[in-house]
Amino acid sequence: MGVTLRTRDADPVTSAEAVADTDLARSQMEVLAIFEIASDEGVTALAEHEVIAWGRRLGSTYSDQRLRSCCPELERKRWLTRTPAFKPGPTGTRRAEIWALAR
């Protein structure tokens, strides 16, 4: 799913900024795709650790942190919404927020 982007040698500073912006947008689109695919399989809401698990299953190359960070970023863009419910976190010691596609 993720694509490796490279910077230009001639102008590495602005090139690196462009790569970062593109990577941010692509990772957010990938997380939206994860929610759409999960929805097609009857899963309408995911905790961040579940987003990561779905991403790995679907071949994402983004880091766990990048996939996690996309949820609040997409909430600010009004693509995802935080549900009032919680699930046990991946270790079972903390509770995890649950996210859903904003409709």
MOBELGI-V330149 format. One line per field, one symbol per residue. burial: I if it has 9 or more other C-alpha atoms within 8 Angstrom, else O. Layout:
burial->???
This chain:
burial->OIOOOOOOOOOIOOIIOOIOOOIOOIIIOIIIOIIOOIIOOOOIIIIIIOIIOIIIOOOIOOOOOIIIOIIOIIIOOOIIIIIOOIIIIOOOOOIIIIIIIOO
